Amino acid sequence: MFLITSVGVFFIWYKHCQWRLVDFMCLFVLAGRFFGWLVFDHLNDHVMELCIGVVVVIIAVNYQTNTLRAGAKIKTPVWV
């Protein structure tokens, strides 16, 4: 069901996409996959939990900082 929905969404929104940004993001996706393939077999469960926790805390702090800078308003993206 998820895959069918993703294909449908792609055909609806592909006209509005900035393909240069997608290409740039794909480079980092491939680099992350390669890094994960090399490193994550050597880490135990506790280290993986710590890594995930650190990422979650960084995202939460970044969100709070951006929200406070915007005057406590949450900005919604505008699709053009």
PDB file of N, CA, C and O in Angstrom:
ATOM      1  N   MET A   1       0.827  -1.186   0.000  1.00  0.00           N
ATOM      2  CA  MET A   1       0.000   0.000   0.000  1.00  0.00           C
ATOM      3  C   MET A   1       0.876   1.256   0.000  1.00  0.00           C
ATOM      4  O   MET A   1       0.601   2.220  -0.715  1.00  0.00           O
ATOM      5  N   PHE A   2       1.940   1.227   0.820  1.00  0.00           N
ATOM      6  CA  PHE A   2       2.836   2.382   0.891  1.00  0.00           C
ATOM      7  C   PHE A   2       3.502   2.643  -0.461  1.00  0.00           C
ATOM      8  O   PHE A   2       3.607   3.794  -0.886  1.00  0.00           O
ATOM      9  N   LEU A   3       3.945   1.599  -1.128  1.00  0.00           N
ATOM     10  CA  LEU A   3       4.608   1.771  -2.423  1.00  0.00           C
ATOM     11  C   LEU A   3       3.653   2.306  -3.478  1.00  0.00           C
ATOM     12  O   LEU A   3       4.033   3.155  -4.284  1.00  0.00           O
ATOM     13  N   ILE A   4       2.427   1.823  -3.481  1.00  0.00           N
ATOM     14  CA  ILE A   4       1.445   2.318  -4.452  1.00  0.00           C
ATOM     15  C   ILE A   4       1.153   3.792  -4.201  1.00  0.00           C
ATOM     16  O   ILE A   4       1.048   4.572  -5.147  1.00  0.00           O
ATOM     17  N   THR A   5       1.023   4.174  -2.947  1.00  0.00           N
ATOM     18  CA  THR A   5       0.791   5.577  -2.608  1.00  0.00           C
ATOM     19  C   THR A   5       1.973   6.441  -3.023  1.00  0.00           C
ATOM     20  O   THR A   5       1.787   7.547  -3.531  1.00  0.00           O
ATOM     21  N   SER A   6       3.189   5.943  -2.809  1.00  0.00           N
ATOM     22  CA  SER A   6       4.383   6.717  -3.188  1.00  0.00           C
ATOM     23  C   SER A   6       4.441   6.955  -4.688  1.00  0.00           C
ATOM     24  O   SER A   6       4.796   8.047  -5.131  1.00  0.00           O
ATOM     25  N   VAL A   7       4.099   5.957  -5.463  1.00  0.00           N
ATOM     26  CA  VAL A   7       4.096   6.122  -6.925  1.00  0.00           C
ATOM     27  C   VAL A   7       3.036   7.141  -7.323  1.00  0.00           C
ATOM     28  O   VAL A   7       3.288   7.990  -8.178  1.00  0.00           O
ATOM     29  N   GLY A   8       1.868   7.070  -6.723  1.00  0.00           N
ATOM     30  CA  GLY A   8       0.815   8.035  -7.029  1.00  0.00           C
ATOM     31  C   GLY A   8       1.212   9.450  -6.677  1.00  0.00           C
ATOM     32  O   GLY A   8       0.960  10.375  -7.450  1.00  0.00           O
ATOM     33  N   VAL A   9       1.830   9.634  -5.524  1.00  0.00           N
ATOM     34  CA  VAL A   9       2.277  10.964  -5.099  1.00  0.00           C
ATOM     35  C   VAL A   9       3.346  11.494  -6.043  1.00  0.00           C
ATOM     36  O   VAL A   9       3.371  12.687  -6.345  1.00  0.00           O
ATOM     37  N   PHE A  10       4.229  10.617  -6.512  1.00  0.00           N
ATOM     38  CA  PHE A  10       5.269  11.054  -7.442  1.00  0.00           C
ATOM     39  C   PHE A  10       4.649  11.654  -8.695  1.00  0.00           C
ATOM     40  O   PHE A  10       5.075  12.721  -9.135  1.00  0.00           O
ATOM     41  N   PHE A  11       3.660  11.000  -9.277  1.00  0.00           N
ATOM     42  CA  PHE A  11       3.060  11.508 -10.509  1.00  0.00           C
ATOM     43  C   PHE A  11       2.260  12.777 -10.281  1.00  0.00           C
ATOM     44  O   PHE A  11       2.082  13.568 -11.207  1.00  0.00           O
ATOM     45  N   ILE A  12       1.782  12.984  -9.078  1.00  0.00           N
ATOM     46  CA  ILE A  12       1.054  14.217  -8.776  1.00  0.00           C
ATOM     47  C   ILE A  12       2.015  15.392  -8.619  1.00  0.00           C
ATOM     48  O   ILE A  12       1.712  16.489  -9.090  1.00  0.00           O
ATOM     49  N   TRP A  13       3.183  15.193  -7.960  1.00  0.00           N
ATOM     50  CA  TRP A  13       4.048  16.300  -7.568  1.00  0.00           C
ATOM     51  C   TRP A  13       5.310  16.459  -8.407  1.00  0.00           C
ATOM     52  O   TRP A  13       6.075  17.391  -8.161  1.00  0.00           O
ATOM     53  N   TYR A  14       5.566  15.587  -9.395  1.00  0.00           N
ATOM     54  CA  TYR A  14       6.846  15.667 -10.105  1.00  0.00           C
ATOM     55  C   TYR A  14       7.019  16.965 -10.883  1.00  0.00           C
ATOM     56  O   TYR A  14       8.153  17.371 -11.136  1.00  0.00           O
ATOM     57  N   LYS A  15       5.949  17.619 -11.263  1.00  0.00           N
ATOM     58  CA  LYS A  15       6.050  18.886 -11.997  1.00  0.00           C
ATOM     59  C   LYS A  15       6.566  20.020 -11.108  1.00  0.00           C
ATOM     60  O   LYS A  15       7.122  20.997 -11.611  1.00  0.00           O
ATOM     61  N   HIS A  16       6.389  19.896  -9.811  1.00  0.00           N
ATOM     62  CA  HIS A  16       6.755  20.949  -8.871  1.00  0.00           C
ATOM     63  C   HIS A  16       8.112  20.711  -8.219  1.00  0.00           C
ATOM     64  O   HIS A  16       8.519  21.465  -7.334  1.00  0.00           O
ATOM     65  N   CYS A  17       8.793  19.694  -8.642  1.00  0.00           N
ATOM     66  CA  CYS A  17      10.039  19.295  -7.988  1.00  0.00           C
ATOM     67  C   CYS A  17      11.224  20.133  -8.486  1.00  0.00           C
ATOM     68  O   CYS A  17      11.270  20.537  -9.648  1.00  0.00           O
ATOM     69  N   GLN A  18      12.166  20.381  -7.597  1.00  0.00           N
ATOM     70  CA  GLN A  18      13.425  21.017  -7.974  1.00  0.00           C
ATOM     71  C   GLN A  18      14.458  19.897  -8.108  1.00  0.00           C
ATOM     72  O   GLN A  18      15.020  19.435  -7.115  1.00  0.00           O
ATOM     73  N   TRP A  19      14.695  19.478  -9.325  1.00  0.00           N
ATOM     74  CA  TRP A  19      15.494  18.277  -9.566  1.00  0.00           C
ATOM     75  C   TRP A  19      16.944  18.445  -9.156  1.00  0.00           C
ATOM     76  O   TRP A  19      17.591  17.462  -8.793  1.00  0.00           O
ATOM     77  N   ARG A  20      17.474  19.654  -9.201  1.00  0.00           N
ATOM     78  CA  ARG A  20      18.857  19.860  -8.738  1.00  0.00           C
ATOM     79  C   ARG A  20      18.977  19.548  -7.250  1.00  0.00           C
ATOM     80  O   ARG A  20      19.969  18.967  -6.810  1.00  0.00           O
ATOM     81  N   LEU A  21      17.966  19.935  -6.478  1.00  0.00           N
ATOM     82  CA  LEU A  21      17.959  19.644  -5.058  1.00  0.00           C
ATOM     83  C   LEU A  21      17.847  18.139  -4.813  1.00  0.00           C
ATOM     84  O   LEU A  21      18.507  17.608  -3.920  1.00  0.00           O
ATOM     85  N   VAL A  22      17.029  17.458  -5.585  1.00  0.00           N
ATOM     86  CA  VAL A  22      16.891  16.006  -5.452  1.00  0.00           C
ATOM     87  C   VAL A  22      18.216  15.327  -5.780  1.00  0.00           C
ATOM     88  O   VAL A  22      18.630  14.409  -5.071  1.00  0.00           O
ATOM     89  N   ASP A  23      18.881  15.760  -6.835  1.00  0.00           N
ATOM     90  CA  ASP A  23      20.182  15.195  -7.187  1.00  0.00           C
ATOM     91  C   ASP A  23      21.193  15.404  -6.060  1.00  0.00           C
ATOM     92  O   ASP A  23      21.950  14.492  -5.729  1.00  0.00           O
ATOM     93  N   PHE A  24      21.207  16.585  -5.479  1.00  0.00           N
ATOM     94  CA  PHE A  24      22.120  16.889  -4.379  1.00  0.00           C
ATOM     95  C   PHE A  24      21.817  16.008  -3.168  1.00  0.00           C
ATOM     96  O   PHE A  24      22.734  15.500  -2.523  1.00  0.00           O
ATOM     97  N   MET A  25      20.541  15.828  -2.861  1.00  0.00           N
ATOM     98  CA  MET A  25      20.159  14.984  -1.733  1.00  0.00           C
ATOM     99  C   MET A  25      20.523  13.524  -1.983  1.00  0.00           C
ATOM    100  O   MET A  25      20.907  12.817  -1.051  1.00  0.00           O
ATOM    101  N   CYS A  26      20.410  13.071  -3.210  1.00  0.00           N
ATOM    102  CA  CYS A  26      20.742  11.680  -3.527  1.00  0.00           C
ATOM    103  C   CYS A  26      22.218  11.387  -3.280  1.00  0.00           C
ATOM    104  O   CYS A  26      22.566  10.273  -2.888  1.00  0.00           O
ATOM    105  N   LEU A  27      23.086  12.365  -3.501  1.00  0.00           N
ATOM    106  CA  LEU A  27      24.506  12.160  -3.215  1.00  0.00           C
ATOM    107  C   LEU A  27      24.722  11.857  -1.734  1.00  0.00           C
ATOM    108  O   LEU A  27      25.489  10.959  -1.389  1.00  0.00           O
ATOM    109  N   PHE A  28      24.052  12.599  -0.865  1.00  0.00           N
ATOM    110  CA  PHE A  28      24.199  12.371   0.567  1.00  0.00           C
ATOM    111  C   PHE A  28      23.527  11.063   1.002  1.00  0.00           C
ATOM    112  O   PHE A  28      23.993  10.406   1.933  1.00  0.00           O
ATOM    113  N   VAL A  29      22.447  10.689   0.335  1.00  0.00           N
ATOM    114  CA  VAL A  29      21.801   9.410   0.636  1.00  0.00           C
ATOM    115  C   VAL A  29      22.763   8.268   0.314  1.00  0.00           C
ATOM    116  O   VAL A  29      22.930   7.349   1.116  1.00  0.00           O
ATOM    117  N   LEU A  30      23.385   8.324  -0.844  1.00  0.00           N
ATOM    118  CA  LEU A  30      24.329   7.273  -1.226  1.00  0.00           C
ATOM    119  C   LEU A  30      25.537   7.245  -0.294  1.00  0.00           C
ATOM    120  O   LEU A  30      26.009   6.171   0.080  1.00  0.00           O
ATOM    121  N   ALA A  31      26.036   8.415   0.080  1.00  0.00           N
ATOM    122  CA  ALA A  31      27.170   8.469   1.006  1.00  0.00           C
ATOM    123  C   ALA A  31      26.781   7.891   2.369  1.00  0.00           C
ATOM    124  O   ALA A  31      27.574   7.174   2.978  1.00  0.00           O
ATOM    125  N   GLY A  32      25.592   8.188   2.848  1.00  0.00           N
ATOM    126  CA  GLY A  32      25.125   7.659   4.123  1.00  0.00           C
ATOM    127  C   GLY A  32      24.928   6.153   4.080  1.00  0.00           C
ATOM    128  O   GLY A  32      25.260   5.451   5.035  1.00  0.00           O
ATOM    129  N   ARG A  33      24.396   5.666   2.989  1.00  0.00           N
ATOM    130  CA  ARG A  33      24.217   4.212   2.850  1.00  0.00           C
ATOM    131  C   ARG A  33      25.565   3.502   2.836  1.00  0.00           C
ATOM    132  O   ARG A  33      25.722   2.450   3.456  1.00  0.00           O
ATOM    133  N   PHE A  34      26.531   4.071   2.132  1.00  0.00           N
ATOM    134  CA  PHE A  34      27.853   3.475   2.075  1.00  0.00           C
ATOM    135  C   PHE A  34      28.517   3.495   3.450  1.00  0.00           C
ATOM    136  O   PHE A  34      29.110   2.502   3.871  1.00  0.00           O
ATOM    137  N   PHE A  35      28.415   4.627   4.149  1.00  0.00           N
ATOM    138  CA  PHE A  35      28.976   4.747   5.495  1.00  0.00           C
ATOM    139  C   PHE A  35      28.321   3.736   6.442  1.00  0.00           C
ATOM    140  O   PHE A  35      29.007   3.078   7.225  1.00  0.00           O
ATOM    141  N   GLY A  36      27.012   3.617   6.369  1.00  0.00           N
ATOM    142  CA  GLY A  36      26.304   2.660   7.210  1.00  0.00           C
ATOM    143  C   GLY A  36      26.714   1.230   6.905  1.00  0.00           C
ATOM    144  O   GLY A  36      26.864   0.417   7.816  1.00  0.00           O
ATOM    145  N   TRP A  37      26.891   0.927   5.655  1.00  0.00           N
ATOM    146  CA  TRP A  37      27.302  -0.418   5.252  1.00  0.00           C
ATOM    147  C   TRP A  37      28.680  -0.746   5.816  1.00  0.00           C
ATOM    148  O   TRP A  37      28.930  -1.881   6.220  1.00  0.00           O
ATOM    149  N   LEU A  38      29.566   0.233   5.845  1.00  0.00           N
ATOM    150  CA  LEU A  38      30.918   0.004   6.351  1.00  0.00           C
ATOM    151  C   LEU A  38      30.973  -0.081   7.874  1.00  0.00           C
ATOM    152  O   LEU A  38      31.710  -0.904   8.416  1.00  0.00           O
ATOM    153  N   VAL A  39      30.213   0.748   8.567  1.00  0.00           N
ATOM    154  CA  VAL A  39      30.411   0.941   9.995  1.00  0.00           C
ATOM    155  C   VAL A  39      29.448   0.151  10.879  1.00  0.00           C
ATOM    156  O   VAL A  39      29.870  -0.389  11.902  1.00  0.00           O
ATOM    157  N   PHE A  40      28.190   0.069  10.522  1.00  0.00           N
ATOM    158  CA  PHE A  40      27.187  -0.398  11.474  1.00  0.00           C
ATOM    159  C   PHE A  40      27.292  -1.876  11.824  1.00  0.00           C
ATOM    160  O   PHE A  40      26.736  -2.284  12.843  1.00  0.00           O
ATOM    161  N   ASP A  41      27.965  -2.688  11.046  1.00  0.00           N
ATOM    162  CA  ASP A  41      28.179  -4.084  11.431  1.00  0.00           C
ATOM    163  C   ASP A  41      29.128  -4.193  12.615  1.00  0.00           C
ATOM    164  O   ASP A  41      29.105  -5.194  13.331  1.00  0.00           O
ATOM    165  N   HIS A  42      29.953  -3.190  12.831  1.00  0.00           N
ATOM    166  CA  HIS A  42      30.956  -3.220  13.883  1.00  0.00           C
ATOM    167  C   HIS A  42      30.475  -2.593  15.194  1.00  0.00           C
ATOM    168  O   HIS A  42      31.203  -2.607  16.187  1.00  0.00           O
ATOM    169  N   LEU A  43      29.264  -2.048  15.207  1.00  0.00           N
ATOM    170  CA  LEU A  43      28.740  -1.392  16.405  1.00  0.00           C
ATOM    171  C   LEU A  43      27.754  -2.308  17.115  1.00  0.00           C
ATOM    172  O   LEU A  43      27.002  -3.040  16.472  1.00  0.00           O
ATOM    173  N   ASN A  44      27.761  -2.266  18.438  1.00  0.00           N
ATOM    174  CA  ASN A  44      26.784  -3.057  19.186  1.00  0.00           C
ATOM    175  C   ASN A  44      25.489  -2.265  19.363  1.00  0.00           C
ATOM    176  O   ASN A  44      25.401  -1.109  18.950  1.00  0.00           O
ATOM    177  N   ASP A  45      24.492  -2.889  19.974  1.00  0.00           N
ATOM    178  CA  ASP A  45      23.174  -2.269  20.104  1.00  0.00           C
ATOM    179  C   ASP A  45      23.201  -1.005  20.959  1.00  0.00           C
ATOM    180  O   ASP A  45      22.475  -0.052  20.673  1.00  0.00           O
ATOM    181  N   HIS A  46      24.015  -0.985  21.985  1.00  0.00           N
ATOM    182  CA  HIS A  46      24.062   0.186  22.876  1.00  0.00           C
ATOM    183  C   HIS A  46      24.626   1.407  22.154  1.00  0.00           C
ATOM    184  O   HIS A  46      24.140   2.522  22.342  1.00  0.00           O
ATOM    185  N   VAL A  47      25.633   1.200  21.343  1.00  0.00           N
ATOM    186  CA  VAL A  47      26.206   2.326  20.595  1.00  0.00           C
ATOM    187  C   VAL A  47      25.210   2.822  19.552  1.00  0.00           C
ATOM    188  O   VAL A  47      25.106   4.027  19.322  1.00  0.00           O
ATOM    189  N   MET A  48      24.478   1.908  18.919  1.00  0.00           N
ATOM    190  CA  MET A  48      23.472   2.322  17.939  1.00  0.00           C
ATOM    191  C   MET A  48      22.357   3.129  18.613  1.00  0.00           C
ATOM    192  O   MET A  48      21.902   4.134  18.067  1.00  0.00           O
ATOM    193  N   GLU A  49      21.916   2.688  19.800  1.00  0.00           N
ATOM    194  CA  GLU A  49      20.907   3.444  20.533  1.00  0.00           C
ATOM    195  C   GLU A  49      21.415   4.835  20.896  1.00  0.00           C
ATOM    196  O   GLU A  49      20.667   5.810  20.823  1.00  0.00           O
ATOM    197  N   LEU A  50      22.664   4.927  21.279  1.00  0.00           N
ATOM    198  CA  LEU A  50      23.258   6.226  21.600  1.00  0.00           C
ATOM    199  C   LEU A  50      23.298   7.129  20.368  1.00  0.00           C
ATOM    200  O   LEU A  50      22.974   8.313  20.461  1.00  0.00           O
ATOM    201  N   CYS A  51      23.688   6.586  19.226  1.00  0.00           N
ATOM    202  CA  CYS A  51      23.734   7.379  17.988  1.00  0.00           C
ATOM    203  C   CYS A  51      22.350   7.888  17.607  1.00  0.00           C
ATOM    204  O   CYS A  51      22.190   9.054  17.246  1.00  0.00           O
ATOM    205  N   ILE A  52      21.353   7.015  17.689  1.00  0.00           N
ATOM    206  CA  ILE A  52      19.993   7.430  17.361  1.00  0.00           C
ATOM    207  C   ILE A  52      19.499   8.482  18.352  1.00  0.00           C
ATOM    208  O   ILE A  52      18.848   9.449  17.955  1.00  0.00           O
ATOM    209  N   GLY A  53      19.802   8.301  19.628  1.00  0.00           N
ATOM    210  CA  GLY A  53      19.399   9.279  20.639  1.00  0.00           C
ATOM    211  C   GLY A  53      20.032  10.639  20.416  1.00  0.00           C
ATOM    212  O   GLY A  53      19.371  11.666  20.572  1.00  0.00           O
ATOM    213  N   VAL A  54      21.305  10.657  20.053  1.00  0.00           N
ATOM    214  CA  VAL A  54      21.992  11.924  19.787  1.00  0.00           C
ATOM    215  C   VAL A  54      21.359  12.638  18.600  1.00  0.00           C
ATOM    216  O   VAL A  54      21.167  13.854  18.638  1.00  0.00           O
ATOM    217  N   VAL A  55      21.037  11.900  17.554  1.00  0.00           N
ATOM    218  CA  VAL A  55      20.404  12.506  16.379  1.00  0.00           C
ATOM    219  C   VAL A  55      19.040  13.077  16.752  1.00  0.00           C
ATOM    220  O   VAL A  55      18.699  14.179  16.322  1.00  0.00           O
ATOM    221  N   VAL A  56      18.260  12.355  17.536  1.00  0.00           N
ATOM    222  CA  VAL A  56      16.938  12.826  17.949  1.00  0.00           C
ATOM    223  C   VAL A  56      17.050  14.094  18.784  1.00  0.00           C
ATOM    224  O   VAL A  56      16.274  15.029  18.587  1.00  0.00           O
ATOM    225  N   VAL A  57      17.996  14.144  19.705  1.00  0.00           N
ATOM    226  CA  VAL A  57      18.173  15.337  20.543  1.00  0.00           C
ATOM    227  C   VAL A  57      18.598  16.532  19.687  1.00  0.00           C
ATOM    228  O   VAL A  57      18.108  17.642  19.896  1.00  0.00           O
ATOM    229  N   ILE A  58      19.491  16.322  18.739  1.00  0.00           N
ATOM    230  CA  ILE A  58      19.930  17.417  17.864  1.00  0.00           C
ATOM    231  C   ILE A  58      18.756  17.947  17.047  1.00  0.00           C
ATOM    232  O   ILE A  58      18.605  19.160  16.908  1.00  0.00           O
ATOM    233  N   ILE A  59      17.930  17.067  16.510  1.00  0.00           N
ATOM    234  CA  ILE A  59      16.770  17.496  15.725  1.00  0.00           C
ATOM    235  C   ILE A  59      15.789  18.268  16.607  1.00  0.00           C
ATOM    236  O   ILE A  59      15.254  19.291  16.180  1.00  0.00           O
ATOM    237  N   ALA A  60      15.545  17.794  17.829  1.00  0.00           N
ATOM    238  CA  ALA A  60      14.611  18.480  18.729  1.00  0.00           C
ATOM    239  C   ALA A  60      15.123  19.862  19.116  1.00  0.00           C
ATOM    240  O   ALA A  60      14.350  20.820  19.144  1.00  0.00           O
ATOM    241  N   VAL A  61      16.409  19.977  19.415  1.00  0.00           N
ATOM    242  CA  VAL A  61      16.978  21.277  19.777  1.00  0.00           C
ATOM    243  C   VAL A  61      16.930  22.228  18.580  1.00  0.00           C
ATOM    244  O   VAL A  61      16.631  23.412  18.738  1.00  0.00           O
ATOM    245  N   ASN A  62      17.220  21.720  17.401  1.00  0.00           N
ATOM    246  CA  ASN A  62      17.158  22.551  16.195  1.00  0.00           C
ATOM    247  C   ASN A  62      15.732  23.040  15.951  1.00  0.00           C
ATOM    248  O   ASN A  62      15.529  24.203  15.602  1.00  0.00           O
ATOM    249  N   TYR A  63      14.762  22.180  16.127  1.00  0.00           N
ATOM    250  CA  TYR A  63      13.363  22.563  15.950  1.00  0.00           C
ATOM    251  C   TYR A  63      12.961  23.634  16.956  1.00  0.00           C
ATOM    252  O   TYR A  63      12.333  24.627  16.589  1.00  0.00           O
ATOM    253  N   GLN A  64      13.314  23.441  18.200  1.00  0.00           N
ATOM    254  CA  GLN A  64      12.963  24.426  19.235  1.00  0.00           C
ATOM    255  C   GLN A  64      13.639  25.767  18.978  1.00  0.00           C
ATOM    256  O   GLN A  64      13.019  26.818  19.138  1.00  0.00           O
ATOM    257  N   THR A  65      14.895  25.734  18.586  1.00  0.00           N
ATOM    258  CA  THR A  65      15.619  26.967  18.294  1.00  0.00           C
ATOM    259  C   THR A  65      14.968  27.720  17.142  1.00  0.00           C
ATOM    260  O   THR A  65      14.788  28.935  17.220  1.00  0.00           O
ATOM    261  N   ASN A  66      14.616  27.014  16.080  1.00  0.00           N
ATOM    262  CA  ASN A  66      13.979  27.667  14.934  1.00  0.00           C
ATOM    263  C   ASN A  66      12.595  28.193  15.291  1.00  0.00           C
ATOM    264  O   ASN A  66      12.188  29.248  14.804  1.00  0.00           O
ATOM    265  N   THR A  67      11.876  27.473  16.131  1.00  0.00           N
ATOM    266  CA  THR A  67      10.548  27.923  16.551  1.00  0.00           C
ATOM    267  C   THR A  67      10.649  29.189  17.394  1.00  0.00           C
ATOM    268  O   THR A  67       9.860  30.117  17.215  1.00  0.00           O
ATOM    269  N   LEU A  68      11.599  29.233  18.298  1.00  0.00           N
ATOM    270  CA  LEU A  68      11.762  30.431  19.128  1.00  0.00           C
ATOM    271  C   LEU A  68      12.220  31.629  18.312  1.00  0.00           C
ATOM    272  O   LEU A  68      11.802  32.756  18.578  1.00  0.00           O
ATOM    273  N   ARG A  69      13.068  31.398  17.329  1.00  0.00           N
ATOM    274  CA  ARG A  69      13.523  32.507  16.473  1.00  0.00           C
ATOM    275  C   ARG A  69      12.388  33.065  15.629  1.00  0.00           C
ATOM    276  O   ARG A  69      12.375  34.254  15.312  1.00  0.00           O
ATOM    277  N   ALA A  70      11.443  32.218  15.266  1.00  0.00           N
ATOM    278  CA  ALA A  70      10.335  32.661  14.415  1.00  0.00           C
ATOM    279  C   ALA A  70       9.229  33.317  15.224  1.00  0.00           C
ATOM    280  O   ALA A  70       8.163  33.613  14.683  1.00  0.00           O
ATOM    281  N   GLY A  71       9.459  33.546  16.492  1.00  0.00           N
ATOM    282  CA  GLY A  71       8.449  34.193  17.315  1.00  0.00           C
ATOM    283  C   GLY A  71       7.348  33.231  17.710  1.00  0.00           C
ATOM    284  O   GLY A  71       6.182  33.617  17.801  1.00  0.00           O
ATOM    285  N   ALA A  72       7.710  31.985  17.945  1.00  0.00           N
ATOM    286  CA  ALA A  72       6.780  30.924  18.366  1.00  0.00           C
ATOM    287  C   ALA A  72       5.718  30.630  17.318  1.00  0.00           C
ATOM    288  O   ALA A  72       4.661  30.092  17.647  1.00  0.00           O
ATOM    289  N   LYS A  73       5.977  30.967  16.082  1.00  0.00           N
ATOM    290  CA  LYS A  73       5.076  30.611  14.996  1.00  0.00           C
ATOM    291  C   LYS A  73       5.692  29.441  14.230  1.00  0.00           C
ATOM    292  O   LYS A  73       6.887  29.440  13.934  1.00  0.00           O
ATOM    293  N   ILE A  74       4.893  28.483  13.925  1.00  0.00           N
ATOM    294  CA  ILE A  74       5.357  27.369  13.107  1.00  0.00           C
ATOM    295  C   ILE A  74       5.012  27.697  11.666  1.00  0.00           C
ATOM    296  O   ILE A  74       3.844  27.868  11.317  1.00  0.00           O
ATOM    297  N   LYS A  75       6.029  27.783  10.845  1.00  0.00           N
ATOM    298  CA  LYS A  75       5.808  28.129   9.447  1.00  0.00           C
ATOM    299  C   LYS A  75       5.524  26.856   8.647  1.00  0.00           C
ATOM    300  O   LYS A  75       6.225  25.853   8.772  1.00  0.00           O
ATOM    301  N   THR A  76       4.506  26.924   7.846  1.00  0.00           N
ATOM    302  CA  THR A  76       4.206  25.797   6.978  1.00  0.00           C
ATOM    303  C   THR A  76       4.794  26.082   5.607  1.00  0.00           C
ATOM    304  O   THR A  76       4.788  27.228   5.158  1.00  0.00           O
ATOM    305  N   PRO A  77       5.301  25.057   4.938  1.00  0.00           N
ATOM    306  CA  PRO A  77       5.897  25.287   3.626  1.00  0.00           C
ATOM    307  C   PRO A  77       4.845  25.678   2.588  1.00  0.00           C
ATOM    308  O   PRO A  77       3.705  25.215   2.625  1.00  0.00           O
ATOM    309  N   VAL A  78       5.255  26.527   1.680  1.00  0.00           N
ATOM    310  CA  VAL A  78       4.375  26.947   0.605  1.00  0.00           C
ATOM    311  C   VAL A  78       4.841  26.255  -0.669  1.00  0.00           C
ATOM    312  O   VAL A  78       5.975  26.439  -1.112  1.00  0.00           O
ATOM    313  N   TRP A  79       3.973  25.475  -1.237  1.00  0.00           N
ATOM    314  CA  TRP A  79       4.305  24.754  -2.478  1.00  0.00           C
ATOM    315  C   TRP A  79       3.942  25.618  -3.658  1.00  0.00           C
ATOM    316  O   TRP A  79       2.793  26.030  -3.813  1.00  0.00           O
ATOM    317  N   VAL A  80       4.929  25.889  -4.490  1.00  0.00           N
ATOM    318  CA  VAL A  80       4.705  26.754  -5.652  1.00  0.00           C
ATOM    319  C   VAL A  80       4.703  25.918  -6.902  1.00  0.00           C
ATOM    320  O   VAL A  80       4.531  26.448  -8.000  1.00  0.00           O
TER     321      VAL A  80
END
